[in-house]
């Protein structure tokens, strides 16, 4: 993973975190499990950036585990129709495929952090960010 690409990815994430949080936090997260899950991911990813910058792989797992723990509630709400995707709700199968891949990648990130493999952590950080961008381009207003 090239340092230039990783730096660009971090810059893109920082720009997204400035522009996106207001919209994500506008509605009550408690009434929308998907928004709650996204808020947990926002916190976990910001913590990941700190962990990479400070070379502290030990602080990565906790916030991402909280994110993973929110998935069943989100899945249930999507399946029962309590919530819908902001855009392209008719492409739920694609969303589910991307979501499963993203959660698998989070688990790889967590395992890499446990091993102290910061090179893999950086690579997975970039891969996760690309997953966010791809998903938001397809399913977020």
Contact map, one row per residue, 1 for C-alpha under 8 A:
111011000000000000000000000000000000000000000000000000000000000000000000000000000000000000000000000000000000000000000000011000000000000000000
111111000000000000000000000000000000000000000000000000000000000000000000000000000000000000000000000000000000000000000000000000000000000000000
111111100000000000000000000000000000000000000000000000000000000000000000000000000000000000000000000000000000000000000000000000000000000000000
011111110000000000000000000000000000000000000000000000000000000000000000000000000000000000000000000000000000000000000000000000000000000000000
111111111000000000000000000000000000000000000000000000000000000000000000000000000000000000000000000000000000000000000000000000000000000000000
111111111100000000000000000000000000000000000000000000000000000000000000000000000000000000000000000000000000000000000000011001000000000000000
001111111110000000000000000000000000000000000000000000000000000000000000000000000000000000000000000000000000000000000000000000000000000000000
000111111111000000000000000000000000000000000000000000000000000000000000000000000000000000000000000000000000000000000000000000000000000000000
000011111111100000000000000000000000000000000000000000000000000000000000000000000000000000000000000000000000000000000000000001001100000000000
000001111111110000000000000000000000000000000000100000000000000000000000000000000000000000000000000000000000000000000000000001000000000000000
000000111111111000000000000000000000000000000000000000000000000000000000000000000000000000000000000000000000000000000000000000000000000000000
000000011111111100000000000000000000000000000000000000000000000000000000000000000000000000000000000000000000000000000000000000000000000000000
000000001111111110000000000000000000000000000000000000000000000000000000000000000000000000000000000000000000000000000000000000001000000000000
000000000111111111000000000000000000000000000000000000000000000000000000000000000000000000000000000000000000000000000000000000000000000000000
000000000011111111100000000000000000000000000000000000000000000000000000000000000000000000000000000000000000000000000000000000000000000000000
000000000001111111110000000000000000000000000000000000000000000000000000000000000000000000000000000000000000000000000000000000000000000000000
000000000000111111111000000000000000000001000000000000000000000000000000000000000000000000000000000000000000000000000000000000000000000000000
000000000000011111111000000000000000000000000000000000000000000000000000000000000000000000000000000000000000000000000000000000000000000000000
000000000000001111111100000000000000000000000000000000000000000000000000000000000000000000000000000000000000000000000000000000000000000000000
000000000000000111111111000000000000000000000000000000000000000000000000000000000000000000000000000000000000000000000000000000000000000000000
000000000000000011111111100000000000000000000000000000000000000000000000000000000000000000000000000000000000000000000000000000000000000000000
000000000000000000111111110000000000000000000000000000000000000000000000000000000000000000000000000000000000000000000000000000000000000000000
000000000000000000011111111000000000000000000000000000000000000000000000000000000000000000000000000000000000000000000000000000000000000000000
000000000000000000011111111000000010011000000000000000000000000000000000000000000000000000000000000000000000000000000000000000000000000000000
000000000000000000001111111110000010001000000000000000000000000000000000000000000000000000000000000000000000000000000000000000000000000000000
000000000000000000000111111100000000000000000000000000000000000000000000000000000000000000000000000000000000000000000000000000000000000000000
000000000000000000000011111110110000000000000000000000000000000000000000000000000000000000000000000000000000000000000000000000000000000000000
000000000000000000000000111111110000000000000000000000000000000000000000000000000000000000000000000000000000000000000000000000000000000000000
000000000000000000000000101111111111001000000000000000000000000000000000000000000000000000000000000000000000000000000000000000000000000000000
000000000000000000000000000111111001000000000000000000000000000000000000000000000000000000000000000000000000000000000000000000000000000000000
000000000000000000000000001111111000000000000000000000000000000000000000000000000000000000000000000000000000000000000000000000000000000000000
000000000000000000000000001111111111000000000000000000000000000000000000000000000010000000000000000000000000000000000000000000000000000000000
000000000000000000000000000011111111100000000000000000000000000000000100110010000000000000000000000000000000000000000000000000000000000000000
000000000000000000000000000010011111110000000000000000000000000000000000010000000010000000000000000000000000000000000000000000000000000000000
000000000000000000000001100010011111111000000000000000000000000000000000000000000000000000000000000000000000000000000000000000000000000000000
000000000000000000000000000011011111111100000000000000000000000000000100000000000000000000000000000000000000000000000000000000000000000000000
000000000000000000000000000000001111111110000000000000000000000000100110010000000000000000000000000000000000000000000000000000000000000000000
000000000000000000000001000000000111111111000000000000000000000000100000000000000000000000000000000000000000000000000000000000000000000000000
000000000000000000000001100010000011111111100000000000000000000000000000000000000000000000000000000000000000000000000000000000000000000000000
000000000000000000000000000000000001111111110000000000000000001101100000000000000000000000000000000000000000000000000000000000000000000000000
000000000000000000000000000000000000111111111000000000000000001100100000000000000000000000000000000000000000000000000000000000000000000000000
000000000000000010000000000000000000011111111100000000000000000000000000000000000000000000000000000000000000000000000000000000000000000000000
000000000000000000000000000000000000001111111110000000000000001000000000000000000000000000000000000000000000000000000000000000000000000000000
000000000000000000000000000000000000000111111111000000000001001100100000000000000000000000000000000000000000000000000000000000000000000000000
000000000000000000000000000000000000000011111111100000000000000100000000000000000000000000000000000000000000000000000000000000000000000000000
000000000000000000000000000000000000000001111111110000000000000000000000000000000000000000000000000000000000000000000000000000000000000000000
000000000000000000000000000000000000000000111111111000000011001000000000000000000000000000000000000000000000000000000000000000000000000000000
000000000000000000000000000000000000000000011111111100000011000000000000000000000000000000000000000000000000000000000000000010000000000000000
000000000100000000000000000000000000000000001111111110000000000000000000000000000000000000000000000000000000000000000000000000000000000000000
000000000000000000000000000000000000000000000111111111010000000000000000000000000000000000000000000000000000000000000000000000000000000000000
000000000000000000000000000000000000000000000011111111111111000000000000000000000000000000000000000000000000000000000000000000000000000000000
000000000000000000000000000000000000000000000001111111111000000000000000000000000000000000000000000000000000000000000100110000000000000000000
000000000000000000000000000000000000000000000000111111110000000000000000000000000000000000000000000000000000000000000000000000000000000000000
000000000000000000000000000000000000000000000000011111110000000000000000000000000000000000000000000000000000000000000000000000000000000000000
000000000000000000000000000000000000000000000000001111111000000000000000000000000000000000000000000000000000000000000100000000000000000000000
000000000000000000000000000000000000000000000000011111111111000000000000000000000000000000000000000000000000000000000000000000000000000000000
000000000000000000000000000000000000000000000000001100111111000000000000000000000000000000000000000000000000000011011100000000000000000000000
000000000000000000000000000000000000000000000000001000011111100000000000000000000000000000000000000000000000000011010000000000000000000000000
000000000000000000000000000000000000000000000011001000011111110000000000000000000000000000000000000000000000000000000000000000000000000000000
000000000000000000000000000000000000000000010011001000011111111100000000000000000000000000000000000000000000010010000000000000000000000000000
000000000000000000000000000000000000000000000000000000000111111110000000000000000000000000000000000000000000010011000000000000000000000000000
000000000000000000000000000000000000000000000000000000000011111111000000000000000000000000000000000000000000000000000000000000000000000000000
000000000000000000000000000000000000000110110010000000000001111111100000000000000000000000000000000000000000000000000000000000000000000000000
000000000000000000000000000000000000000110011000000000000001111111110000000000000000000000000000000000000100010000000000000000000000000000000
000000000000000000000000000000000000000000000000000000000000111111111000000000000000000000000000000000000000000000000000000000000000000000000
000000000000000000000000000000000000000100000000000000000000011111111100000000000000000000000000000000000000000000000000000000000000000000000
000000000000000000000000000000000000110110010000000000000000001111111110000000000000000000000000000000000000000000000000000000000000000000000
000000000000000000000000000000000000000000000000000000000000000111111110000000000000000000000000000000100000000000000000000000000000000000000
000000000000000000000000000000000000000000000000000000000000000011111111000000000000000000000000000000000000000000000000000000000000000000000
000000000000000000000000000000001001100000000000000000000000000001111111110000000000000000000000000000000000000000000000000000000000000000000
000000000000000000000000000000000000100000000000000000000000000000111111111000000000000000000000000000000000000000000000000000000000000000000
000000000000000000000000000000000000000000000000000000000000000000001111111100000000000000000000000000000000000000000000000000000000000000000
000000000000000000000000000000001000000000000000000000000000000000000111111110000000000000000000000000000000000000000000000000000000000000000
000000000000000000000000000000001100100000000000000000000000000000000111111111000000000000000000000000000000000000000000000000000000000000000
000000000000000000000000000000000000000000000000000000000000000000000011111111100000000000000000000000000000000000000000000000000000000000000
000000000000000000000000000000000000000000000000000000000000000000000001111111110000000000000000000000000000000000000000000000000000000000000
000000000000000000000000000000001000000000000000000000000000000000000000111111111110000000000000000000000000000000000000000000000000000000000
000000000000000000000000000000000000000000000000000000000000000000000000011111111111000000000000000000000000000000000000000000000000000000000
000000000000000000000000000000000000000000000000000000000000000000000000001111111100000000000000000000000000000000000000000000000000000000000
000000000000000000000000000000000000000000000000000000000000000000000000000111111110000000000000000000000000000000000000000000000000000000000
000000000000000000000000000000000000000000000000000000000000000000000000000011111111000000000000000000000000000000000000000000000000000000000
000000000000000000000000000000000000000000000000000000000000000000000000000011111111000000000000000000000000000000000000000000000000000000000
000000000000000000000000000000010100000000000000000000000000000000000000000011011111100000000000000000000000000000000000000000000000000000000
000000000000000000000000000000000000000000000000000000000000000000000000000001001111110010000000000000000000000000000000000000000000000000000
000000000000000000000000000000000000000000000000000000000000000000000000000000000011111110000000000000000000000000000000000000000000000000110
000000000000000000000000000000000000000000000000000000000000000000000000000000000001111110000000000000000000000000000000000000000000000000111
000000000000000000000000000000000000000000000000000000000000000000000000000000000000111110000000000000000000000000000000000000000000000001111
000000000000000000000000000000000000000000000000000000000000000000000000000000000000111111110000000000000000000000000000000000000000000001100
000000000000000000000000000000000000000000000000000000000000000000000000000000000001111111110000000000000000000000000000000000000000000000100
000000000000000000000000000000000000000000000000000000000000000000000000000000000000000111110000000000000000000000000000000000000000000000000
000000000000000000000000000000000000000000000000000000000000000000000000000000000000000111111110000000000000000000000000000000000000000000000
000000000000000000000000000000000000000000000000000000000000000000000000000000000000000111111111000000000000000000000000000000000000000000000
000000000000000000000000000000000000000000000000000000000000000000000000000000000000000000111111100000000000000000000000000000000000000000000
000000000000000000000000000000000000000000000000000000000000000000000000000000000000000000111111110000000000000000000000000000000000000000000
000000000000000000000000000000000000000000000000000000000000000000000000000000000000000000111111111000000000000000000000000000000000001000100
000000000000000000000000000000000000000000000000000000000000000000000000000000000000000000011111111100000000000000000000000000000000000000000
000000000000000000000000000000000000000000000000000000000000000000000000000000000000000000001111111110000000000000000000000000000000000000000
000000000000000000000000000000000000000000000000000000000000000000000000000000000000000000000111111111000000000000000000000000000010001000000
000000000000000000000000000000000000000000000000000000000000000000000000000000000000000000000011111111100000000000000000000000000000000000000
000000000000000000000000000000000000000000000000000000000000000000000000000000000000000000000001111111110000000000000000000000000000000000000
000000000000000000000000000000000000000000000000000000000000000000000000000000000000000000000000111111111000000000000000000000000000000000000
000000000000000000000000000000000000000000000000000000000000000000000000000000000000000000000000011111111100000000000000000000010010000000000
000000000000000000000000000000000000000000000000000000000000000000010000000000000000000000000000001111111110000000000000000000000000000000000
000000000000000000000000000000000000000000000000000000000000000000000000000000000000000000000000000111111111000000000000000000000000000000000
000000000000000000000000000000000000000000000000000000000000000000000000000000000000000000000000000011111111100000000000000100110000000000000
000000000000000000000000000000000000000000000000000000000000000100000000000000000000000000000000000001111111110000000000000100010000000000000
000000000000000000000000000000000000000000000000000000000000000000000000000000000000000000000000000000111111111000000000000000000000000000000
000000000000000000000000000000000000000000000000000000000000000000000000000000000000000000000000000000011111111100000000000100000000000000000
000000000000000000000000000000000000000000000000000000000000000000000000000000000000000000000000000000001111111110000001100110000000000000000
000000000000000000000000000000000000000000000000000000000001100100000000000000000000000000000000000000000111111111000000000000000000000000000
000000000000000000000000000000000000000000000000000000000000000000000000000000000000000000000000000000000011111111100000000000000000000000000
000000000000000000000000000000000000000000000000000000000000000000000000000000000000000000000000000000000001111111111101100000000000000000000
000000000000000000000000000000000000000000000000000000001101100000000000000000000000000000000000000000000000111111111100100000000000000000000
000000000000000000000000000000000000000000000000000000001100100000000000000000000000000000000000000000000000011111111000000000000000000000000
000000000000000000000000000000000000000000000000000000000000000000000000000000000000000000000000000000000000001111111000000000000000000000000
000000000000000000000000000000000000000000000000000000001100000000000000000000000000000000000000000000000000000111111100000000000000000000000
000000000000000000000000000000000000000000000000000000001000000000000000000000000000000000000000000000000000000111111111100000000000000000000
000000000000000000000000000000000000000000000000000100101000000000000000000000000000000000000000000000000000000110011111110000000000000000000
000000000000000000000000000000000000000000000000000000000000000000000000000000000000000000000000000000000000000000001111111000000000000000000
000000000000000000000000000000000000000000000000000000000000000000000000000000000000000000000000000000000000100100001111111100000000000000000
000000000000000000000000000000000000000000000000000100000000000000000000000000000000000000000000000000000000100110001111111110000000000000000
100001000000000000000000000000000000000000000000000100000000000000000000000000000000000000000000000000000000000000000111111111000000000000000
100001000000000000000000000000000000000000000000000000000000000000000000000000000000000000000000000000000000000000000011111111100000000000000
000000000000000000000000000000000000000000000000000000000000000000000000000000000000000000000000000000001101100000000001111111110000000000000
000000000000000000000000000000000000000000000001000000000000000000000000000000000000000000000000000000000000100000000000111111111000000000000
000001001100000000000000000000000000000000000000000000000000000000000000000000000000000000000000000000000000000000000000011111111100000000000
000000000000000000000000000000000000000000000000000000000000000000000000000000000000000000000000000000001000000000000000001111111110000000000
000000000000000000000000000000000000000000000000000000000000000000000000000000000000000000000000000001001100000000000000000111111111000000000
000000001000100000000000000000000000000000000000000000000000000000000000000000000000000000000000000000000000000000000000000011111111100000000
000000001000000000000000000000000000000000000000000000000000000000000000000000000000000000000000000000000000000000000000000001111111110000000
000000000000000000000000000000000000000000000000000000000000000000000000000000000000000000000000010001000000000000000000000000111111111000000
000000000000000000000000000000000000000000000000000000000000000000000000000000000000000000000000000000000000000000000000000000011111111100000
000000000000000000000000000000000000000000000000000000000000000000000000000000000000000000000000000000000000000000000000000000001111111110000
000000000000000000000000000000000000000000000000000000000000000000000000000000000000000000000000000000000000000000000000000000000111111111000
000000000000000000000000000000000000000000000000000000000000000000000000000000000000000000000010010000000000000000000000000000000011111111110
000000000000000000000000000000000000000000000000000000000000000000000000000000000000000000000000000000000000000000000000000000000001111111111
000000000000000000000000000000000000000000000000000000000000000000000000000000000000000000000000000000000000000000000000000000000000111111110
000000000000000000000000000000000000000000000000000000000000000000000000000000000000001100000000000000000000000000000000000000000000011111110
000000000000000000000000000000000000000000000000000000000000000000000000000000000000111110000010000000000000000000000000000000000000001111111
000000000000000000000000000000000000000000000000000000000000000000000000000000000000111000000000000000000000000000000000000000000000001111111
000000000000000000000000000000000000000000000000000000000000000000000000000000000000011000000000000000000000000000000000000000000000000100111
